[in-house]
Amino acid sequence: MQTRKENIKKFYVDESGDLTLFNKRHKIIVGNEGVSKYFMVGVATVNNIEIAEQKLKNLQADLLADPYFTGIPSFNPERKKTALFFHAKNDLPEVRREVFKILQTLGVKVLIAIRRKRELAEKAQFLFKTTGSKINKNDIYDDLVKRLFRNLLHKSEMNIIYFARRGKAERTVALEKAIDKAKRNFESTYAKPSNKPVKIIPAYPHEYIGLQIIDYYLWAIQRLYEKGEDRFFNYLAKDFRLIMDLDDKRNNVYGEWYSDSNKLSLKKLKPG
């Protein structure tokens, strides 16, 4: 029997920042020029992904037809940037403004998990010094995925998770294991079954509009953390349902969690 459309939940997952911690001489370079201080993974759901796609595709067509953008390199289809898909880092400020206005209308819900790379680097140094082991970057990513999906997979008859591809590596099996761990953690905490089927689809952002949407939300919160620039985050703040700052342990051993009951603001952030 085919699963009813309304019982299928779609999730869109992407990352921001990188997991570069050391240079070739094994010195910590977190925060150096060109090296991010944070690594984030985010997941988004959209009330009606078909309407979201229609609105953003219409916007893209309008922008491409606007003579104001004539000659702009990112509007050249051969460059495979704005002409192909929206990407906050590459899009012009004028383009980002229009995308942000549409995002506010889409009923997006976003969860973010954050690691502070300074803490990761110090942990990696300690681990190598005491055991000779190295931190596995894929394990860090998979752990954030597990945390994000812990309470998300029991509500629908079927779940489809679209992951933005990380380079050319095919990591579907590893992601399936992370999702399975998330389901088991839910079951052990709430003593309820979480055996709903999950389909994982690695994809490129131009293939699914939901991946372009989560990219924009990650860019907004990345600007808040990395640059201390809060206007983009504030514009979309209502859509961030949970932000887990896992290495800010000033108040809790599990980190600082921001939600409606503890709203994130620039003044609350632990300095990076």
DRENVEXDREN-382237 format. One line per field, with one value per residue (C-alpha): residue number from 1; x, y, z negated. Coordinates in nm, 3 decimals, always signed. Layout:
BEGIN
i	c(NUM,...) $
east	c(X,...) $
north	c(Y,...) $
up	c(Z,...) $
END
This chain:
BEGIN
i	c(1,2,3,4,5,6,7,8,9,10,11,12,13,14,15,16,17,18,19,20,21,22,23,24,25,26,27,28,29,30,31,32,33,34,35,36,37,38,39,40,41,42,43,44,45,46,47,48,49,50,51,52,53,54,55,56,57,58,59,60,61,62,63,64,65,66,67,68,69,70,71,72,73,74,75,76,77,78,79,80,81,82,83,84,85,86,87,88,89,90,91,92,93,94,95,96,97,98,99,100,101,102,103,104,105,106,107,108,109,110,111,112,113,114,115,116,117,118,119,120,121,122,123,124,125,126,127,128,129,130,131,132,133,134,135,136,137,138,139,140,141,142,143,144,145,146,147,148,149,150,151,152,153,154,155,156,157,158,159,160,161,162,163,164,165,166,167,168,169,170,171,172,173,174,175,176,177,178,179,180,181,182,183,184,185,186,187,188,189,190,191,192,193,194,195,196,197,198,199,200,201,202,203,204,205,206,207,208,209,210,211,212,213,214,215,216,217,218,219,220,221,222,223,224,225,226,227,228,229,230,231,232,233,234,235,236,237,238,239,240,241,242,243,244,245,246,247,248,249,250,251,252,253,254,255,256,257,258,259,260,261,262,263,264,265,266,267,268,269,270,271,272) $
east	c(+0.000,+0.138,+0.211,-0.025,+0.146,+0.044,+0.215,+0.554,+0.792,+1.076,+1.392,+1.673,+2.023,+2.334,+2.641,+2.829,+3.195,+3.455,+3.641,+3.991,+4.165,+4.542,+4.802,+5.066,+5.281,+4.991,+4.940,+4.584,+4.469,+4.103,+4.000,+4.294,+4.223,+4.005,+3.946,+3.609,+3.569,+3.252,+3.112,+2.734,+2.484,+2.125,+1.798,+1.492,+1.132,+0.902,+0.523,+0.463,+0.778,+0.595,+0.482,+0.832,+0.984,+0.738,+0.803,+1.181,+1.186,+0.965,+1.204,+1.499,+1.329,+1.244,+1.602,+1.747,+1.514,+1.602,+1.844,+1.986,+2.183,+2.305,+2.671,+2.693,+2.912,+2.692,+2.400,+2.591,+2.451,+2.800,+2.918,+2.652,+2.578,+2.267,+2.155,+2.134,+2.044,+2.043,+2.349,+2.377,+2.757,+2.767,+2.449,+2.461,+2.323,+2.033,+1.953,+1.982,+1.739,+1.474,+1.531,+1.504,+1.168,+1.032,+1.177,+0.971,+0.652,+0.727,+0.664,+1.019,+1.130,+1.502,+1.717,+2.091,+2.371,+2.700,+3.052,+3.316,+3.633,+3.873,+3.730,+3.744,+4.108,+4.206,+4.020,+4.197,+4.537,+4.458,+4.328,+4.635,+4.872,+4.710,+4.602,+4.763,+4.416,+4.284,+3.941,+3.747,+3.579,+3.300,+3.224,+3.175,+2.935,+2.744,+2.714,+2.549,+2.310,+2.221,+2.147,+1.935,+1.713,+1.670,+1.312,+1.210,+1.148,+0.852,+0.573,+0.515,+0.457,+0.768,+1.065,+1.277,+1.605,+1.786,+2.152,+2.362,+2.654,+2.991,+3.227,+3.214,+3.209,+2.912,+2.832,+2.477,+2.559,+2.726,+2.431,+2.189,+2.381,+2.363,+1.988,+1.948,+2.131,+1.899,+1.597,+1.742,+1.816,+1.454,+1.329,+1.553,+1.451,+1.076,+1.016,+0.827,+0.895,+1.051,+1.046,+0.913,+1.095,+1.363,+1.492,+1.820,+1.893,+2.235,+2.191,+2.334,+2.160,+2.047,+1.848,+1.621,+1.495,+1.491,+1.870,+1.890,+1.657,+1.861,+2.176,+2.031,+1.939,+2.285,+2.446,+2.235,+2.340,+2.697,+2.717,+2.592,+2.854,+3.152,+3.106,+2.890,+2.644,+2.290,+2.057,+2.020,+1.955,+1.710,+1.515,+1.454,+1.472,+1.114,+1.195,+1.484,+1.311,+1.621,+1.989,+2.228,+2.557,+2.717,+3.050,+2.913,+2.908,+2.899,+2.557,+2.503,+2.730,+2.538,+2.583,+2.352,+2.022,+1.829,+1.457,+1.141,+1.202,+1.565,+1.592,+1.931,+2.079,+2.424,+2.480,+2.416,+2.684,+2.997,+3.293,+3.449) $
north	c(+0.000,+0.340,+0.577,+0.871,+1.194,+1.372,+1.102,+1.157,+1.398,+1.553,+1.688,+1.887,+1.875,+2.084,+2.211,+2.537,+2.590,+2.318,+2.080,+2.210,+2.223,+2.208,+2.305,+2.066,+2.131,+2.026,+2.378,+2.490,+2.733,+2.772,+3.131,+3.210,+3.384,+3.159,+2.904,+2.897,+2.892,+2.684,+2.380,+2.356,+2.108,+2.212,+2.044,+2.217,+2.120,+2.325,+2.341,+2.300,+2.229,+2.252,+2.609,+2.696,+2.567,+2.759,+3.087,+3.056,+2.940,+3.236,+3.466,+3.316,+3.368,+3.729,+3.800,+3.644,+3.858,+4.178,+4.396,+4.527,+4.202,+4.191,+4.097,+3.978,+3.661,+3.470,+3.514,+3.340,+2.985,+2.851,+2.961,+2.737,+2.985,+3.202,+3.114,+2.750,+2.768,+3.000,+2.984,+3.250,+3.276,+3.332,+3.533,+3.911,+4.111,+4.222,+3.858,+3.752,+4.025,+3.888,+3.529,+3.627,+3.794,+3.475,+3.252,+3.436,+3.323,+2.951,+2.812,+2.678,+2.509,+2.475,+2.288,+2.357,+2.169,+2.356,+2.253,+2.504,+2.410,+2.545,+2.295,+2.020,+2.097,+2.089,+1.761,+1.621,+1.719,+1.557,+1.241,+1.204,+1.274,+1.021,+0.745,+0.814,+0.830,+1.100,+1.258,+1.139,+1.426,+1.207,+1.093,+1.457,+1.518,+1.197,+1.276,+1.610,+1.435,+1.187,+1.470,+1.664,+1.369,+1.223,+1.353,+1.396,+1.053,+0.912,+1.144,+1.039,+0.710,+0.765,+1.002,+1.119,+1.293,+1.487,+1.540,+1.796,+1.602,+1.658,+1.653,+1.338,+1.089,+0.855,+0.818,+0.687,+0.384,+0.599,+0.838,+0.548,+0.435,+0.785,+0.796,+0.450,+0.571,+0.871,+0.640,+0.414,+0.715,+0.827,+0.481,+0.451,+0.795,+0.780,+0.403,+0.443,+0.271,+0.475,+0.222,+0.444,+0.387,+0.637,+0.699,+0.886,+1.077,+1.245,+1.528,+1.850,+2.177,+2.254,+1.929,+2.015,+2.357,+2.247,+2.222,+2.580,+2.685,+2.526,+2.677,+3.024,+2.959,+2.819,+3.124,+3.354,+3.186,+3.145,+3.523,+3.561,+3.328,+3.399,+3.772,+3.893,+4.014,+3.944,+4.118,+3.817,+3.580,+3.821,+3.849,+3.470,+3.409,+3.281,+2.982,+2.854,+2.604,+2.468,+2.566,+2.337,+2.510,+2.191,+2.332,+2.628,+2.456,+2.762,+2.662,+2.298,+2.000,+1.923,+2.276,+2.572,+2.511,+2.801,+2.785,+2.990,+2.956,+3.069,+3.292,+3.328,+3.676,+3.812,+3.918,+3.562,+3.401,+3.267,+3.440,+3.222) $
up	c(+0.000,+0.096,-0.190,-0.190,-0.090,-0.409,-0.619,-0.459,-0.636,-0.438,-0.600,-0.440,-0.591,-0.523,-0.707,-0.757,-0.833,-0.809,-1.038,-0.972,-1.311,-1.249,-0.992,-0.856,-1.165,-1.389,-1.522,-1.599,-1.330,-1.435,-1.375,-1.146,-0.817,-0.606,-0.885,-1.058,-1.436,-1.431,-1.256,-1.224,-1.087,-1.032,-0.937,-0.793,-0.730,-0.510,-0.543,-0.170,+0.026,+0.361,+0.290,+0.163,+0.485,+0.698,+0.515,+0.530,+0.891,+0.985,+0.803,+0.985,+1.321,+1.235,+1.129,+1.443,+1.655,+1.470,+1.674,+1.346,+1.318,+1.679,+1.696,+1.335,+1.335,+1.090,+1.334,+1.611,+1.636,+1.712,+1.366,+1.206,+0.928,+0.887,+1.240,+1.130,+0.761,+0.462,+0.236,-0.032,-0.025,+0.352,+0.404,+0.431,+0.136,+0.355,+0.428,+0.064,-0.036,+0.199,+0.089,-0.279,-0.217,-0.064,-0.337,-0.595,-0.422,-0.387,-0.735,-0.770,-1.093,-1.159,-1.410,-1.439,-1.617,-1.671,-1.767,-1.869,-1.689,-1.952,-2.199,-1.938,-1.864,-2.230,-2.274,-1.968,-2.110,-2.444,-2.278,-2.059,-2.348,-2.582,-2.342,-2.006,-1.847,-1.615,-1.599,-1.297,-1.115,-0.982,-1.337,-1.443,-1.156,-1.221,-1.592,-1.511,-1.273,-1.547,-1.792,-1.544,-1.455,-1.801,-1.838,-1.475,-1.326,-1.517,-1.402,-1.040,-0.863,-0.652,-0.664,-0.371,-0.454,-0.184,-0.273,-0.090,+0.053,-0.112,+0.183,+0.394,+0.106,+0.080,-0.288,-0.285,-0.501,-0.769,-0.772,-0.803,-1.112,-1.261,-1.200,-1.353,-1.665,-1.684,-1.675,-1.946,-2.168,-2.134,-2.224,-2.530,-2.657,-2.599,-2.600,-2.272,-1.939,-1.661,-1.381,-1.103,-0.773,-0.674,-0.322,-0.282,+0.038,+0.081,+0.330,+0.464,+0.367,+0.722,+0.719,+0.424,+0.318,-0.047,-0.046,+0.077,-0.204,-0.484,-0.331,-0.383,-0.745,-0.816,-0.655,-0.876,-1.200,-1.078,-1.037,-1.394,-1.541,-1.318,-1.254,-1.542,-1.278,-1.398,-1.152,-0.922,-1.211,-1.373,-1.048,-1.047,-1.423,-1.456,-1.234,-1.447,-1.675,-1.850,-1.847,-2.036,-2.119,-2.247,-2.366,-2.561,-2.900,-3.123,-3.258,-3.157,-3.092,-2.771,-2.633,-2.584,-2.408,-2.258,-2.184,-2.248,-2.621,-2.590,-2.285,-2.124,-2.106,-2.036,-2.397,-2.519,-2.305,-2.468,-2.298,-2.032) $
END
